[in-house]
Amino acid sequence: MNSKFKIDSVWENYKLHITKEYGFIDLSISPFVIKANDTLLKHNCKKAIDLGCGNGRHSLYLNSLGFDVYASDIDCSKIIKNTKKLNLSNLTIREHSFTAIPYDDDFFDVVLCTSTLHHAILSDIKQGINEVYRTLKPKSYFVFDFLSTLDTSYGIGTEIEKNTFIGSRTGEENIPHHYADENELKALLNNFSFANINKSIYSFYDSKNNQYSSRVFDVIAVK
Ligand SMILES: C[S@@+](CC[C@H](N)C(=O)[O-])C[C@H]1O[C@@H](n2cnc3c(N)ncnc32)[C@H](O)[C@@H]1O
């Protein structure tokens, strides 16, 4: 642990608490990320980028586990606000798109990208995956999830290109969502030497306490 903030507990509900001393944040961590972390630590991964980090929940989680974390998003205001008081070492925040990753070739041991890569049209997703591949070291890990065509929101809204909809998901009405099946994901990852693709269902609640479930693919690909 090289972080200056303290995790009270990461327990079954996958919640990360940061003590009141630094400003209280209560963030839930994806169980997939917790599980993937076993593989990453086993292979001595150190340098990780969290692409589309949002509020920074996974950046903070990886940082607390000793990773050297590069957090990025097209809008970094949330993670900047959440980490302002923490004075963390080994956390670099930089605003950019996943379609243009401003780091050298073979730079990262891990690229993490949760609930983000499908927020684009297919050409941008392909460009993002090329950028991930370029910036990953050989034999390093791309850990991400991707919306499935089996998700209940598939088909809602306006289809702007095949399997890409605007207006399909509550709270994200103006953002494109691309839905993939397993074959498409395999094709997108064809440069990678290996890809473990698992189907998952996650439940979550909106601000009005309505429950939703999300059908996604959880993927660990190796360059
Ligand atoms: C649903 S949030 C997920 C945030 C975080 N990864 C998590 O799991 O909590 C999607 C995030 O992707 C970001 N985003 C959308 N398009 C992006 C792009 N082209 N490049 C980088 N980030 C993007 C959004 O700003 C938003 O913060």
The ligand as an ORCA input file, in Angstrom:
! r2SCAN-3c Opt
* xyz 0 1
  C     -20.767      5.205    -17.290
  S     -19.338      6.158    -16.983
  C     -18.224      4.924    -16.356
  C     -17.184      5.517    -15.473
  C     -16.200      4.526    -14.826
  N     -15.411      3.799    -15.784
  C     -16.913      3.580    -13.926
  O     -16.957      2.372    -14.212
  O     -17.440      4.037    -12.913
  C     -18.715      6.454    -18.620
  C     -17.548      7.418    -18.651
  O     -16.966      7.401    -19.943
  C     -16.551      8.697    -20.272
  N     -16.365      8.738    -21.722
  C     -17.316      8.711    -22.683
  N     -16.747      8.739    -23.899
  C     -15.399      8.762    -23.702
  C     -14.275      8.801    -24.568
  N     -14.406      8.813    -25.891
  N     -13.046      8.798    -24.017
  C     -12.889      8.786    -22.676
  N     -13.917      8.767    -21.798
  C     -15.162      8.750    -22.313
  C     -17.645      9.574    -19.708
  O     -17.228     10.921    -19.552
  C     -17.946      8.868    -18.387
  O     -17.178      9.385    -17.335
*
